[in-house]
């Protein structure tokens, strides 16, 4: 059972330890605030947890580098305020109890992490701390509403987004958006001697192309991106759909690792009346929605379909098709551009996440779990609840008001959302000589035209590995084998 604590019941402590995890900032931070308020001396720690790192096969992992840079900035910020961040490398199950004993800590404070493995980790740590009479306090910090805070009138969790959103908006008030005034008690940071943090290479990881991607890290990076987005947010509702346009916030990785405050983001969106801001607020509500789905239905974290009737769809799982999808060599330009963007940058535009996921499941007839795992390995902003929710939405196995499923046409999606082929040309340069009409379905070009522009389908760029119309019919037939599904919604 996950542990939480009513703040009003906190007692005063002489020494406390704040354990940073997915909340790498020193402001508007629930656990840091409560620790500073209730303890005379507050130490801070971050653990590069080997139980997590050892499972990462790619040692050029952009996420680890992003975290390392953000931890370095957080450490410097705490030092500037008279404290420090102790940075350890090892198993958190060992390091947190060990450090608590060394520092004679009376209570450990941290923020909730809702993933099942994190819940199990925290429960084990709490049990170990209890053997030395060390208290363990956890707080809500990375969402606005969580767990049982938004329920139906019958007291049940929501499984469809729109009624959840309406209830979320109805409950929202200034209290839930109010920042935690960390600075009021910052003098309680422990004045311990600064300690060096382990290098990226000592953690077993190498530098990636993160710097070349110009993705700013840490609190300063999150602040800069949010300030930039605030100048564009009014246009977000439309601009977010076009991958070649600077239309999205680019804050997903900062929300993932807590280098920005969700309360600040939601407050900025909720207090503006333009449609762009309200649309972005809607996306932040989706984030809360998927977190509460994970809480109430933890089986989705273990590869189980949210809708049991879709648990055992007989996908064909063609390994050749899957490899082509992973590499961006399917012969469908927008899908290939999306996958190459992911492989080259660790990021994929949200519209393209839907297109690429739909193509894998509904065109290639590959199990959505294969795609979910691939995204989990490559997305720098990977978040289990959102990634699982997105894939199950695309596969029609998850929380969706539609009683059946949709199928994206990769060509019409391309024509609609990258009409000039600007995004495709960036990531599929083999097609740069195609005109704005040809680039969406280059296999339709006459042979003479292909040779004239040195874009020979099947040689310089792959032929389509499947026929969309044929596969669409197969997907419909495959899903119809589930007797509980009676309606079809296809677009």
N, C-alpha and C positions, 0 to 999 in steps of 0.2 A: 504494500500500500504506500502511495506517495505521501510524503510528510509535508505538512504546511503548518503555519503557526499564525495565530492571531497576534498582530503587532501590539495590541493593547495589553497582552499578557506577558510581554517581555520584561525580564528583570534586569537590574543593573549588573554589569560585569566589570571586572578590572581589566581583563585581557580578552580580546576577541580576534577571530581570523575571518577575513572575507575571502572566499574562494571564487575567483572569477572563472567563468566558463564561456558561455555564448553572450557575454555582456561586457565587451572590452572598451569601456569608457569610464570616466571618473565623475560624471555628472548625471543627474536625474536617474539614479541607480538605486533600486529599492534596497537590496541587501547592504550595500555600502552605507546608505543613509541610516538604516536601523542599527547597524553595527556601531557607527560613529556616535549615534545618539545615545546608545545604551551601554557603551563601554568606554573606559578611560583611555585604554591603549588599543589601537586597531592595527593589526598586521594584515597584509594583503598577499595573496599567492595566486599564481597560475601554474597549472601542471600540463606540460606536454605529455599527454597520457599515452604510454606505450601500448595500452590495451586497445587504443584507437589507431595510433600511428602504425603499429605493426601489421595492421590489416590492409594498409594502403599499398598496392603493388607498384604504383608509379612513384618513383622517388623524385620526379620532377612535378610535384603536385602543387598547383597554383594556390590551392586552399591553404596548405601548410605555410607557404611563403606569405600569403596575405595575413594569416593569423600571427606569424612571427613578427612581421612588420608592425602589426597593430599592437601586439604585446609590448614591443620595444617602445612604441609611442606612449602607451599607457604607463609603462614603467617610468619614463622620463617625466611624465605629467605628475605622477605621484611623488617623485623625488623633488620636483619643483615646489611641491606643497609641504615638504618636510618629511615625507614618508618614503616608501619604496614598494616595489612589487617583487616579491620573491618568486623566481621562475625556476621550476624544477622539471626534470625529465625522468619519468618513471611511471609506475602504476599509481594512479590516484588512490586506489584502494589501500596502498601502502604509504604513499607520501603524505596524504592529508592527516591521518592519525599520527604518523611519525612526527611531522612538523608541529602538530598541536601539542604533543608531549614535550618536544624540545623547547617550545616557547611558553609552556605552562598556560595554554589557552583554556579559557573557561567555556567558550561557545564559538561555534563555526556558523557563519552566515553565508548563504548563497541564494541564487535565484533559481526558479523552477527550470527544469529541462524535462520536457514531456515525452521524450522517446523512451520506449520500454527498457532499452539497455541502460540508459542514464538513470531511470527510476530504480532499477536493480542495483546499480553502482551506488547511488545515494543511500539506499536502504542499508547496504553493507557497511558503508562508511559510518552511517549513523549508529549502527549496532556496535561497531568497534569503538567509536568515541564514547558511547554510553558506558563501556566497561571502565572508563576513567572518569566518569561523571562529567563528561563534556557535552554540552547541549548542542543541538543541531537545528537551526532555523532556516526555513526556505520561504521565498516570497515570489509572488507574481511580478514579472518584469517585462517579458518579451512580447506580450499581447495586451490588448485592452481588456478583453473578457476571456475567461478560460473555464474549463471543467464544467461545473454546474451553475455558472453565473447567468447563462442564457438558456432557459428551458421553456418548453411549451406550457400551456395552461394546465395540462395534465401532469406536469412535472417530468416530462420525458425530454431527452436530447433531440434537437432537430437533425433531420437527415436530408433536408432539402434547403438550398441556399436562400432563396428569396424570403420565405417566412422567417428564417434565422436573421437575415439582414434587417428586416422590419423590426424584429424584437430587439436587435442590437441597437438600432438607431433610436428606438423608443427609450431604451434604458440609458443611453449615453447622456452624460451631463458633465459639467466642468470638473467635478470631483475626479472622474476617471481619467481626465486629461492633465490633471495638475502635476507638475514636475516635483520630484523629491529634492528638497533643498539641501543637498549634500554639503555645500559650502558653509552652512550654518554651524557644522560640527567638525569641519576639516582639521581643526587643531588637535583632534583626538587621534590622528594618524600616529602610529608608533615611530619614534625617531631612531630606528635601527640603522646600522651602517649599511650603505649601498652595497649590493651584491651584483656581480656580473651575471648575465643571463647566457645560457648555452647558445652556441652559434647554430645556424641552420644546418651546416654540414655535420655538426656533432649530434644533431637529431637524426641524421641519416638521410637528409634531403638536400636537394640542389636548387640553385636559382633557376627560375623559369623565365619566360618572356613577359612576366607581369609588368616590369618597368616599361618595356616597349609598348605595351598595350595602353599605357597612360591611364591605368585604373588606380586612382589614389587610394591609399590604405589608411587605416586608423581613424581616429576621431576627426582629425583635420580633413581627411579625405571625404568622410561622410558629410561633414559640414559644408565643404566646397561643392559637392554634388547636389546637396539639398538646396543650397542657395542658388545654384545654377538652374535647378529644376523649377524653383519658385518663380523664375522669370518666364518659364514656358508652360506652366501648369494649366493655364486657361485653355490652351490648345490641346491638352492631353487626350480628350475624348476621341478626337479624330486622328491625331498624329501618332498615337500609340500603335495603330494598326499597320504602319508602314515601316518595314525594317531598314529601308535606306534613309529614313528621316530620323533626326534627333528628336524623338517624340516621347520616349519613356524616361523614367527617373534615373535609371541605372543604380538604384539604391538597394537592390535585392540582396547583394552580398553584405552590405552594411547592416541591413535589418537582420540578416542571418547571424552575424557575429556580434551584433549589439554595439557597433561603433556609432550608431545613431540611436536615438530614443524613439520607440514606437509611439510614446505619448506625444512627443513633439511633432512627429510626422502627422499623426491623426489630428492633432490640434490645428496644424497648418491647413489641412484639408477641410476639416469640419467648419472652420470659421470663415471660409471663403464660399461665396454663393455661386460662383461660376460653374458651368457644367464640367469643365476639366477637373477641378478640385473635387467635385462630388463623385466623379468617375474614379479618381484615384482613391478616394476614401472607400469606395466600393471594393477596390482591389485589396485594400488593407483589411476590410471585413472578411473577404475570402480567406485571407491568411489566418485570422482568428477561427474561422469556420473549420478549416482543415485541422487546426491544432485540437479543437474540441472533438472532432471526429476521431482523431488518433487516441484521445483520452478515453472516449466512450467505446471505441471499437479497436482496441490495441491489436487485434488479429490482423489488421491490414498491414502492420509493420512486418509481418512474417509471410508475406506473399499471398494472403487470402483475399479473395474478392469481397468487396463490401456487400454486394448482392449475391447471396449464396447460390442462386439459380445459374450464375455465370461462373461458378467455381471451376468447372471442368470442361470448358470449351475445347474442342478438339482442333487446336491450331496445327497447321502443317509444319511450322517451324523449320523452314528451309534455311540451312546454315549458310548457303551461298548468298541468298537474298539478304540475310542479316548482315553478313560481312560487307556487302555492297552498300547497305544502308549506313553502317557504321563509318565507312570510309568516304561517304558522299559520292558514290559511283552508281547510282540507280538509273541514271539516264533521265531523271526528272529534275530539271534545273533548280527549282526553288527548294526542293527537298535536299538536293546535294549541297546547295549553298548554305542551307541551315546547318547541316551536319558538319560541313567544313568550318563554319564559323565556330561551332562548339569545339571541334578538335584543335583549332588554332588559337582560340581565345579563352576557352572555358566558359563562354557565355553563349546563350541563344535567345534571340528575340522571342517574346512570349507568343506572339501570333504564330511564329514558326515552330515553337514547341508543340502547338496543337496540330499544325500541318504535318510535321515530321512524325509525331506519335500516331496520328490517324493513318498515315501512309504505312507505317510499320505493321500496325494491327489489322487495318481494314483492307489494305492493298496487298501487302506481302503475307498476311495471315500468320504473323509471328506473335507469339505470346507477349502480352504487354509487360510481363515481368522481366523479359529480356531487355526491353527498352528502358524500363525503370532502373535496372542495374547499370546500364551503360550511362545513363544520365547521372546517376549517383556517383559514378567514378569520375566523370568529366566536368560536371557543372561546378563552377567556383562558388555559386550561391546555393549549392545543394542543401535542401532542408527536407527531411524525411516526410513530414506531413504534407507539405505542398507538392513535392515530387510525386508521392504516391497518389494524392488526390488528383493531380493533373493527368497522370497516366490512366487511372481508373475512370476518369471522366472521358478521356479519349477512347478508351476501350469499351465504354458503356457498361462497366462492371461496378461503377462507384455511385456516389451521391449525385443524382441528376433527376430533375423533375420530369424529363422526357422518359416515357415508359420503354422506349427502345433505344435506337442509336442513330448517329449521324455519320456520314462519310464525306470527308473533304475531297473535292476534286483538285488534285495538285496543280493542274494547268489553269483552271479558273481562279484558284487562289493566287497563283502567280500573276495572272493578268490583272486581277483586282488590286493586289497589294504591293506589287513591284512592277507596275505597268511599263515603266521605262527600262526595266531590267538593270537598274543601277546596282542593286544589292547582288543580283546574280553575277554580274560582271566582276564585282569585287572578289567574290569567293570562287567563281567558276570562270577563270580568265580564258579558258578554252573557247568560250562562247562570246568573247568580246566583239567579234566582227559581225555577229548576227544583228539584224535590225530589231527594233522594239517589238515587232510582232513575232518574228521567227524565234526569238530567244526563249519563249515560254514552252514551245514544243518543237525543238530544232529538228527532230526526226521527220517532220513533215516537209522540210525543205527539199526541192528537187535536187537530184545528184549534181547537176551542173552548177547550181548555186553553192552547194557544199564545197565543191572543189574550188570554185572561184574565190571563196573567202577562207579557204584552208581550214574548214571546219567539217571534217568528214565523220559523220555519225557512225560509230562502231570502230573508229580508228583514233581520231583525236579527242573524241568524247563518246562515252558509252551509249549504246542503243538502250532504249527502255527495257528494263529487265522483266517487266510485266506489262500487260495491257490493262489500263485502269477500268475500263468498262467490264472486261471479263472478270477481273478480281472483285469488283464491286458486287457483281451477281453472286460470286462464290461466297463473299462475306455475308450477304443477305441470307443465303441458304444456310450458312454455318450458324448464324445467330438464330435462325428460325427453328433450329433443333432444340432450342430451349422453350418448352411448352408454355411457360408462364408469360412469354413475350408475345403480344398480339398486335401492337401498333408499330408502325415504322415512321421514323422521322429522319429524312435524309436530306442533306443539302450539300 
